[in-house]
């Protein structure tokens, strides 16, 4: 399992269409996010605030498929 990386601008309001997720407003305000890095693959999406490093090898081992 490897992850692709992409930076996204954080919007509080989204236009119609496209993909969107909702984050708690307090979480966004506490971090004062303007941009967030997203690590993703076919199974998992991880939102990473600026200034946080992710050990992808550890992250890969953190997920298991339910049986």
PyMOL Python script that loads the backbone (N, CA, C, O; Angstrom):
from pymol import cmd

cmd.read_pdbstr("""\
ATOM      1  N   UNK A   1       0.857  -1.168   0.000  1.00  0.00           N
ATOM      2  CA  UNK A   1       0.000   0.000   0.000  1.00  0.00           C
ATOM      3  C   UNK A   1       0.901   1.229   0.000  1.00  0.00           C
ATOM      4  O   UNK A   1       1.646   1.463   0.952  1.00  0.00           O
ATOM      5  N   UNK A   2       0.830   1.997  -1.054  1.00  0.00           N
ATOM      6  CA  UNK A   2       1.578   3.245  -1.062  1.00  0.00           C
ATOM      7  C   UNK A   2       0.588   4.396  -1.241  1.00  0.00           C
ATOM      8  O   UNK A   2      -0.532   4.203  -1.714  1.00  0.00           O
ATOM      9  N   UNK A   3       1.017   5.575  -0.862  1.00  0.00           N
ATOM     10  CA  UNK A   3       0.133   6.733  -0.870  1.00  0.00           C
ATOM     11  C   UNK A   3       0.580   7.744  -1.903  1.00  0.00           C
ATOM     12  O   UNK A   3       1.777   7.937  -2.118  1.00  0.00           O
ATOM     13  N   UNK A   4      -0.373   8.383  -2.537  1.00  0.00           N
ATOM     14  CA  UNK A   4      -0.118   9.520  -3.397  1.00  0.00           C
ATOM     15  C   UNK A   4      -0.308  10.763  -2.548  1.00  0.00           C
ATOM     16  O   UNK A   4      -1.072  10.737  -1.583  1.00  0.00           O
ATOM     17  N   UNK A   5       0.374  11.856  -2.888  1.00  0.00           N
ATOM     18  CA  UNK A   5       0.282  13.100  -2.129  1.00  0.00           C
ATOM     19  C   UNK A   5      -0.218  14.217  -3.031  1.00  0.00           C
ATOM     20  O   UNK A   5       0.149  14.314  -4.202  1.00  0.00           O
ATOM     21  N   UNK A   6      -1.061  15.050  -2.453  1.00  0.00           N
ATOM     22  CA  UNK A   6      -1.513  16.231  -3.185  1.00  0.00           C
ATOM     23  C   UNK A   6      -1.892  17.295  -2.172  1.00  0.00           C
ATOM     24  O   UNK A   6      -2.470  16.978  -1.132  1.00  0.00           O
ATOM     25  N   UNK A   7      -1.574  18.559  -2.459  1.00  0.00           N
ATOM     26  CA  UNK A   7      -1.956  19.656  -1.573  1.00  0.00           C
ATOM     27  C   UNK A   7      -3.266  20.250  -2.058  1.00  0.00           C
ATOM     28  O   UNK A   7      -3.488  20.429  -3.256  1.00  0.00           O
ATOM     29  N   UNK A   8      -4.125  20.549  -1.098  1.00  0.00           N
ATOM     30  CA  UNK A   8      -5.414  21.150  -1.400  1.00  0.00           C
ATOM     31  C   UNK A   8      -5.593  22.407  -0.583  1.00  0.00           C
ATOM     32  O   UNK A   8      -5.118  22.489   0.550  1.00  0.00           O
ATOM     33  N   UNK A   9      -6.275  23.390  -1.145  1.00  0.00           N
ATOM     34  CA  UNK A   9      -6.675  24.557  -0.378  1.00  0.00           C
ATOM     35  C   UNK A   9      -7.921  24.182   0.407  1.00  0.00           C
ATOM     36  O   UNK A   9      -8.797  23.487  -0.109  1.00  0.00           O
ATOM     37  N   UNK A  10      -8.005  24.634   1.640  1.00  0.00           N
ATOM     38  CA  UNK A  10      -9.159  24.348   2.482  1.00  0.00           C
ATOM     39  C   UNK A  10     -10.205  25.423   2.233  1.00  0.00           C
ATOM     40  O   UNK A  10      -9.924  26.615   2.359  1.00  0.00           O
ATOM     41  N   UNK A  11     -11.409  24.997   1.881  1.00  0.00           N
ATOM     42  CA  UNK A  11     -12.513  25.924   1.662  1.00  0.00           C
ATOM     43  C   UNK A  11     -13.585  25.656   2.703  1.00  0.00           C
ATOM     44  O   UNK A  11     -13.868  24.501   3.020  1.00  0.00           O
ATOM     45  N   UNK A  12     -14.165  26.682   3.220  1.00  0.00           N
ATOM     46  CA  UNK A  12     -15.249  26.510   4.183  1.00  0.00           C
ATOM     47  C   UNK A  12     -16.580  26.291   3.475  1.00  0.00           C
ATOM     48  O   UNK A  12     -17.510  25.733   4.057  1.00  0.00           O
ATOM     49  N   UNK A  13     -16.674  26.728   2.223  1.00  0.00           N
ATOM     50  CA  UNK A  13     -17.872  26.539   1.417  1.00  0.00           C
ATOM     51  C   UNK A  13     -17.424  25.916   0.108  1.00  0.00           C
ATOM     52  O   UNK A  13     -16.416  26.328  -0.466  1.00  0.00           O
ATOM     53  N   UNK A  14     -18.165  24.928  -0.365  1.00  0.00           N
ATOM     54  CA  UNK A  14     -17.795  24.291  -1.619  1.00  0.00           C
ATOM     55  C   UNK A  14     -18.854  24.572  -2.668  1.00  0.00           C
ATOM     56  O   UNK A  14     -20.025  24.770  -2.346  1.00  0.00           O
ATOM     57  N   UNK A  15     -18.443  24.588  -3.903  1.00  0.00           N
ATOM     58  CA  UNK A  15     -19.390  24.761  -5.006  1.00  0.00           C
ATOM     59  C   UNK A  15     -20.040  23.413  -5.302  1.00  0.00           C
ATOM     60  O   UNK A  15     -19.571  22.373  -4.840  1.00  0.00           O
ATOM     61  N   UNK A  16     -21.104  23.441  -6.062  1.00  0.00           N
ATOM     62  CA  UNK A  16     -21.791  22.196  -6.421  1.00  0.00           C
ATOM     63  C   UNK A  16     -20.871  21.338  -7.280  1.00  0.00           C
ATOM     64  O   UNK A  16     -20.086  21.852  -8.077  1.00  0.00           O
ATOM     65  N   UNK A  17     -20.977  20.041  -7.110  1.00  0.00           N
ATOM     66  CA  UNK A  17     -20.195  19.111  -7.909  1.00  0.00           C
ATOM     67  C   UNK A  17     -18.841  18.831  -7.296  1.00  0.00           C
ATOM     68  O   UNK A  17     -18.439  19.483  -6.332  1.00  0.00           O
ATOM     69  N   UNK A  18     -18.149  17.875  -7.847  1.00  0.00           N
ATOM     70  CA  UNK A  18     -16.824  17.511  -7.349  1.00  0.00           C
ATOM     71  C   UNK A  18     -16.900  16.702  -6.073  1.00  0.00           C
ATOM     72  O   UNK A  18     -17.987  16.331  -5.629  1.00  0.00           O
ATOM     73  N   UNK A  19     -15.766  16.430  -5.489  1.00  0.00           N
ATOM     74  CA  UNK A  19     -15.674  15.665  -4.249  1.00  0.00           C
ATOM     75  C   UNK A  19     -15.504  16.630  -3.099  1.00  0.00           C
ATOM     76  O   UNK A  19     -14.794  17.629  -3.215  1.00  0.00           O
ATOM     77  N   UNK A  20     -16.153  16.336  -1.994  1.00  0.00           N
ATOM     78  CA  UNK A  20     -16.000  17.194  -0.833  1.00  0.00           C
ATOM     79  C   UNK A  20     -16.122  16.368   0.433  1.00  0.00           C
ATOM     80  O   UNK A  20     -16.764  15.317   0.445  1.00  0.00           O
ATOM     81  N   UNK A  21     -15.507  16.845   1.485  1.00  0.00           N
ATOM     82  CA  UNK A  21     -15.647  16.244   2.797  1.00  0.00           C
ATOM     83  C   UNK A  21     -15.925  17.362   3.781  1.00  0.00           C
ATOM     84  O   UNK A  21     -15.616  18.524   3.518  1.00  0.00           O
ATOM     85  N   UNK A  22     -16.500  17.013   4.898  1.00  0.00           N
ATOM     86  CA  UNK A  22     -16.765  18.005   5.941  1.00  0.00           C
ATOM     87  C   UNK A  22     -15.822  17.768   7.101  1.00  0.00           C
ATOM     88  O   UNK A  22     -15.654  16.633   7.548  1.00  0.00           O
ATOM     89  N   UNK A  23     -15.208  18.823   7.590  1.00  0.00           N
ATOM     90  CA  UNK A  23     -14.362  18.769   8.771  1.00  0.00           C
ATOM     91  C   UNK A  23     -15.006  19.637   9.832  1.00  0.00           C
ATOM     92  O   UNK A  23     -15.626  20.647   9.497  1.00  0.00           O
ATOM     93  N   UNK A  24     -14.881  19.281  11.095  1.00  0.00           N
ATOM     94  CA  UNK A  24     -15.452  20.123  12.145  1.00  0.00           C
ATOM     95  C   UNK A  24     -14.882  21.535  12.068  1.00  0.00           C
ATOM     96  O   UNK A  24     -13.664  21.703  11.999  1.00  0.00           O
ATOM     97  N   UNK A  25     -15.750  22.562  12.079  1.00  0.00           N
ATOM     98  CA  UNK A  25     -15.260  23.941  11.963  1.00  0.00           C
ATOM     99  C   UNK A  25     -14.233  24.299  13.035  1.00  0.00           C
ATOM    100  O   UNK A  25     -13.262  24.998  12.745  1.00  0.00           O
ATOM    101  N   UNK A  26     -14.430  23.838  14.257  1.00  0.00           N
ATOM    102  CA  UNK A  26     -13.481  24.129  15.333  1.00  0.00           C
ATOM    103  C   UNK A  26     -12.105  23.569  15.045  1.00  0.00           C
ATOM    104  O   UNK A  26     -11.097  24.186  15.390  1.00  0.00           O
ATOM    105  N   UNK A  27     -12.053  22.408  14.419  1.00  0.00           N
ATOM    106  CA  UNK A  27     -10.769  21.783  14.090  1.00  0.00           C
ATOM    107  C   UNK A  27     -10.029  22.645  13.078  1.00  0.00           C
ATOM    108  O   UNK A  27      -8.825  22.867  13.209  1.00  0.00           O
ATOM    109  N   UNK A  28     -10.743  23.131  12.070  1.00  0.00           N
ATOM    110  CA  UNK A  28     -10.125  23.974  11.049  1.00  0.00           C
ATOM    111  C   UNK A  28      -9.675  25.296  11.660  1.00  0.00           C
ATOM    112  O   UNK A  28      -8.561  25.750  11.398  1.00  0.00           O
ATOM    113  N   UNK A  29     -10.521  25.913  12.466  1.00  0.00           N
ATOM    114  CA  UNK A  29     -10.179  27.205  13.056  1.00  0.00           C
ATOM    115  C   UNK A  29      -9.007  27.096  14.017  1.00  0.00           C
ATOM    116  O   UNK A  29      -8.161  27.989  14.061  1.00  0.00           O
ATOM    117  N   UNK A  30      -8.943  26.012  14.791  1.00  0.00           N
ATOM    118  CA  UNK A  30      -7.825  25.827  15.721  1.00  0.00           C
ATOM    119  C   UNK A  30      -6.499  25.691  14.992  1.00  0.00           C
ATOM    120  O   UNK A  30      -5.458  26.068  15.529  1.00  0.00           O
ATOM    121  N   UNK A  31      -6.523  25.166  13.794  1.00  0.00           N
ATOM    122  CA  UNK A  31      -5.293  24.955  13.032  1.00  0.00           C
ATOM    123  C   UNK A  31      -5.006  26.136  12.105  1.00  0.00           C
ATOM    124  O   UNK A  31      -3.901  26.259  11.574  1.00  0.00           O
ATOM    125  N   UNK A  32      -6.011  27.013  11.909  1.00  0.00           N
ATOM    126  CA  UNK A  32      -5.890  28.134  10.985  1.00  0.00           C
ATOM    127  C   UNK A  32      -5.414  27.643   9.620  1.00  0.00           C
ATOM    128  O   UNK A  32      -4.474  28.191   9.044  1.00  0.00           O
ATOM    129  N   UNK A  33      -6.066  26.616   9.118  1.00  0.00           N
ATOM    130  CA  UNK A  33      -5.653  25.978   7.872  1.00  0.00           C
ATOM    131  C   UNK A  33      -5.984  26.817   6.653  1.00  0.00           C
ATOM    132  O   UNK A  33      -7.101  27.315   6.513  1.00  0.00           O
ATOM    133  N   UNK A  34      -5.028  26.965   5.793  1.00  0.00           N
ATOM    134  CA  UNK A  34      -5.246  27.528   4.469  1.00  0.00           C
ATOM    135  C   UNK A  34      -5.046  26.430   3.424  1.00  0.00           C
ATOM    136  O   UNK A  34      -5.689  26.414   2.375  1.00  0.00           O
ATOM    137  N   UNK A  35      -4.131  25.514   3.747  1.00  0.00           N
ATOM    138  CA  UNK A  35      -3.837  24.375   2.882  1.00  0.00           C
ATOM    139  C   UNK A  35      -3.669  23.138   3.754  1.00  0.00           C
ATOM    140  O   UNK A  35      -3.276  23.227   4.917  1.00  0.00           O
ATOM    141  N   UNK A  36      -3.969  22.000   3.177  1.00  0.00           N
ATOM    142  CA  UNK A  36      -3.724  20.732   3.851  1.00  0.00           C
ATOM    143  C   UNK A  36      -3.199  19.753   2.815  1.00  0.00           C
ATOM    144  O   UNK A  36      -3.597  19.793   1.651  1.00  0.00           O
ATOM    145  N   UNK A  37      -2.308  18.880   3.243  1.00  0.00           N
ATOM    146  CA  UNK A  37      -1.809  17.844   2.352  1.00  0.00           C
ATOM    147  C   UNK A  37      -2.699  16.620   2.529  1.00  0.00           C
ATOM    148  O   UNK A  37      -3.100  16.289   3.645  1.00  0.00           O
ATOM    149  N   UNK A  38      -2.999  15.964   1.437  1.00  0.00           N
ATOM    150  CA  UNK A  38      -3.840  14.773   1.492  1.00  0.00           C
ATOM    151  C   UNK A  38      -3.018  13.599   0.983  1.00  0.00           C
ATOM    152  O   UNK A  38      -2.472  13.635  -0.120  1.00  0.00           O
ATOM    153  N   UNK A  39      -2.940  12.557   1.805  1.00  0.00           N
ATOM    154  CA  UNK A  39      -2.320  11.289   1.396  1.00  0.00           C
ATOM    155  C   UNK A  39      -3.476  10.358   1.075  1.00  0.00           C
ATOM    156  O   UNK A  39      -4.421  10.257   1.858  1.00  0.00           O
ATOM    157  N   UNK A  40      -3.420   9.677  -0.064  1.00  0.00           N
ATOM    158  CA  UNK A  40      -4.541   8.819  -0.414  1.00  0.00           C
ATOM    159  C   UNK A  40      -4.089   7.655  -1.276  1.00  0.00           C
ATOM    160  O   UNK A  40      -3.044   7.692  -1.926  1.00  0.00           O
ATOM    161  N   UNK A  41      -4.916   6.622  -1.255  1.00  0.00           N
ATOM    162  CA  UNK A  41      -4.778   5.504  -2.174  1.00  0.00           C
ATOM    163  C   UNK A  41      -6.192   5.009  -2.472  1.00  0.00           C
ATOM    164  O   UNK A  41      -7.153   5.731  -2.207  1.00  0.00           O
ATOM    165  N   UNK A  42      -6.344   3.827  -3.004  1.00  0.00           N
ATOM    166  CA  UNK A  42      -7.676   3.363  -3.384  1.00  0.00           C
ATOM    167  C   UNK A  42      -8.567   3.060  -2.183  1.00  0.00           C
ATOM    168  O   UNK A  42      -9.779   2.918  -2.345  1.00  0.00           O
ATOM    169  N   UNK A  43      -8.000   2.959  -0.985  1.00  0.00           N
ATOM    170  CA  UNK A  43      -8.773   2.584   0.196  1.00  0.00           C
ATOM    171  C   UNK A  43      -8.862   3.664   1.271  1.00  0.00           C
ATOM    172  O   UNK A  43      -9.838   3.697   2.021  1.00  0.00           O
ATOM    173  N   UNK A  44      -7.875   4.540   1.363  1.00  0.00           N
ATOM    174  CA  UNK A  44      -7.731   5.418   2.520  1.00  0.00           C
ATOM    175  C   UNK A  44      -7.429   6.853   2.089  1.00  0.00           C
ATOM    176  O   UNK A  44      -6.693   7.084   1.130  1.00  0.00           O
ATOM    177  N   UNK A  45      -8.013   7.820   2.820  1.00  0.00           N
ATOM    178  CA  UNK A  45      -7.689   9.234   2.634  1.00  0.00           C
ATOM    179  C   UNK A  45      -7.263   9.781   3.993  1.00  0.00           C
ATOM    180  O   UNK A  45      -7.992   9.632   4.974  1.00  0.00           O
ATOM    181  N   UNK A  46      -6.087  10.415   4.060  1.00  0.00           N
ATOM    182  CA  UNK A  46      -5.571  10.979   5.306  1.00  0.00           C
ATOM    183  C   UNK A  46      -5.301  12.467   5.075  1.00  0.00           C
ATOM    184  O   UNK A  46      -4.548  12.836   4.173  1.00  0.00           O
ATOM    185  N   UNK A  47      -5.918  13.311   5.894  1.00  0.00           N
ATOM    186  CA  UNK A  47      -5.714  14.754   5.793  1.00  0.00           C
ATOM    187  C   UNK A  47      -4.639  15.148   6.797  1.00  0.00           C
ATOM    188  O   UNK A  47      -4.756  14.859   7.987  1.00  0.00           O
ATOM    189  N   UNK A  48      -3.591  15.810   6.310  1.00  0.00           N
ATOM    190  CA  UNK A  48      -2.442  16.145   7.146  1.00  0.00           C
ATOM    191  C   UNK A  48      -2.281  17.671   7.197  1.00  0.00           C
ATOM    192  O   UNK A  48      -2.052  18.302   6.165  1.00  0.00           O
ATOM    193  N   UNK A  49      -2.401  18.266   8.389  1.00  0.00           N
ATOM    194  CA  UNK A  49      -2.208  19.717   8.499  1.00  0.00           C
ATOM    195  C   UNK A  49      -0.744  20.093   8.233  1.00  0.00           C
ATOM    196  O   UNK A  49       0.147  19.254   8.369  1.00  0.00           O
ATOM    197  N   UNK A  50      -0.498  21.342   7.857  1.00  0.00           N
ATOM    198  CA  UNK A  50       0.875  21.798   7.640  1.00  0.00           C
ATOM    199  C   UNK A  50       1.720  21.626   8.912  1.00  0.00           C
ATOM    200  O   UNK A  50       1.219  21.772  10.027  1.00  0.00           O
ATOM    201  N   UNK A  51       2.984  21.317   8.725  1.00  0.00           N
ATOM    202  CA  UNK A  51       3.898  21.180   9.852  1.00  0.00           C
ATOM    203  C   UNK A  51       3.925  19.789  10.467  1.00  0.00           C
ATOM    204  O   UNK A  51       4.674  19.549  11.414  1.00  0.00           O
ATOM    205  N   UNK A  52       3.116  18.868   9.941  1.00  0.00           N
ATOM    206  CA  UNK A  52       3.082  17.495  10.459  1.00  0.00           C
ATOM    207  C   UNK A  52       3.754  16.588   9.440  1.00  0.00           C
ATOM    208  O   UNK A  52       3.435  16.634   8.252  1.00  0.00           O
ATOM    209  N   UNK A  53       4.687  15.763   9.909  1.00  0.00           N
ATOM    210  CA  UNK A  53       5.332  14.772   9.052  1.00  0.00           C
ATOM    211  C   UNK A  53       4.645  13.427   9.276  1.00  0.00           C
ATOM    212  O   UNK A  53       4.262  13.102  10.400  1.00  0.00           O
ATOM    213  N   UNK A  54       4.493  12.664   8.229  1.00  0.00           N
ATOM    214  CA  UNK A  54       3.854  11.349   8.308  1.00  0.00           C
ATOM    215  C   UNK A  54       4.869  10.293   7.901  1.00  0.00           C
ATOM    216  O   UNK A  54       5.477  10.382   6.834  1.00  0.00           O
ATOM    217  N   UNK A  55       5.050   9.289   8.760  1.00  0.00           N
ATOM    218  CA  UNK A  55       5.876   8.142   8.422  1.00  0.00           C
ATOM    219  C   UNK A  55       4.975   7.176   7.657  1.00  0.00           C
ATOM    220  O   UNK A  55       4.170   6.462   8.254  1.00  0.00           O
ATOM    221  N   UNK A  56       5.115   7.158   6.339  1.00  0.00           N
ATOM    222  CA  UNK A  56       4.205   6.374   5.508  1.00  0.00           C
ATOM    223  C   UNK A  56       4.318   4.880   5.775  1.00  0.00           C
ATOM    224  O   UNK A  56       3.319   4.169   5.666  1.00  0.00           O
ATOM    225  N   UNK A  57       5.484   4.388   6.117  1.00  0.00           N
ATOM    226  CA  UNK A  57       5.630   2.955   6.414  1.00  0.00           C
ATOM    227  C   UNK A  57       4.811   2.572   7.648  1.00  0.00           C
ATOM    228  O   UNK A  57       4.172   1.521   7.669  1.00  0.00           O
ATOM    229  N   UNK A  58       4.832   3.425   8.676  1.00  0.00           N
ATOM    230  CA  UNK A  58       4.034   3.172   9.872  1.00  0.00           C
ATOM    231  C   UNK A  58       2.553   3.293   9.538  1.00  0.00           C
ATOM    232  O   UNK A  58       1.740   2.488   9.992  1.00  0.00           O
ATOM    233  N   UNK A  59       2.208   4.296   8.746  1.00  0.00           N
ATOM    234  CA  UNK A  59       0.818   4.503   8.361  1.00  0.00           C
ATOM    235  C   UNK A  59       0.283   3.309   7.574  1.00  0.00           C
ATOM    236  O   UNK A  59      -0.847   2.876   7.798  1.00  0.00           O
ATOM    237  N   UNK A  60       1.075   2.784   6.666  1.00  0.00           N
ATOM    238  CA  UNK A  60       0.658   1.624   5.881  1.00  0.00           C
ATOM    239  C   UNK A  60       0.322   0.440   6.781  1.00  0.00           C
ATOM    240  O   UNK A  60      -0.623  -0.300   6.510  1.00  0.00           O
ATOM    241  N   UNK A  61       1.091   0.259   7.848  1.00  0.00           N
ATOM    242  CA  UNK A  61       0.858  -0.859   8.764  1.00  0.00           C
ATOM    243  C   UNK A  61      -0.299  -0.627   9.722  1.00  0.00           C
ATOM    244  O   UNK A  61      -0.680  -1.537  10.457  1.00  0.00           O
ATOM    245  N   UNK A  62      -0.862   0.571   9.727  1.00  0.00           N
ATOM    246  CA  UNK A  62      -1.920   0.900  10.678  1.00  0.00           C
ATOM    247  C   UNK A  62      -3.304   0.481  10.190  1.00  0.00           C
ATOM    248  O   UNK A  62      -4.262   0.536  10.961  1.00  0.00           O
ATOM    249  N   UNK A  63      -3.431   0.069   8.953  1.00  0.00           N
ATOM    250  CA  UNK A  63      -4.736  -0.264   8.400  1.00  0.00           C
ATOM    251  C   UNK A  63      -4.848  -1.753   8.118  1.00  0.00           C
ATOM    252  O   UNK A  63      -3.917  -2.372   7.603  1.00  0.00           O
ATOM    253  N   UNK A  64      -5.994  -2.319   8.459  1.00  0.00           N
ATOM    254  CA  UNK A  64      -6.308  -3.717   8.147  1.00  0.00           C
ATOM    255  C   UNK A  64      -7.697  -3.756   7.540  1.00  0.00           C
ATOM    256  O   UNK A  64      -8.560  -2.949   7.885  1.00  0.00           O
ATOM    257  N   UNK A  65      -7.904  -4.681   6.650  1.00  0.00           N
ATOM    258  CA  UNK A  65      -9.238  -4.881   6.092  1.00  0.00           C
ATOM    259  C   UNK A  65     -10.081  -5.698   7.059  1.00  0.00           C
ATOM    260  O   UNK A  65      -9.598  -6.656   7.663  1.00  0.00           O
ATOM    261  N   UNK A  66     -11.348  -5.310   7.202  1.00  0.00           N
ATOM    262  CA  UNK A  66     -12.258  -6.104   8.034  1.00  0.00           C
ATOM    263  C   UNK A  66     -12.564  -7.402   7.325  1.00  0.00           C
ATOM    264  O   UNK A  66     -12.642  -7.455   6.097  1.00  0.00           O
ATOM    265  N   UNK A  67     -12.736  -8.447   8.109  1.00  0.00           N
ATOM    266  CA  UNK A  67     -13.022  -9.753   7.513  1.00  0.00           C
ATOM    267  C   UNK A  67     -14.494 -10.042   7.566  1.00  0.00           C
ATOM    268  O   UNK A  67     -14.932 -11.099   7.110  1.00  0.00           O
TER     269      UNK A  67
END
""", "prot")
cmd.dss("prot")
cmd.show_as("cartoon", "prot")
cmd.util.cbc("prot")
cmd.orient("prot")
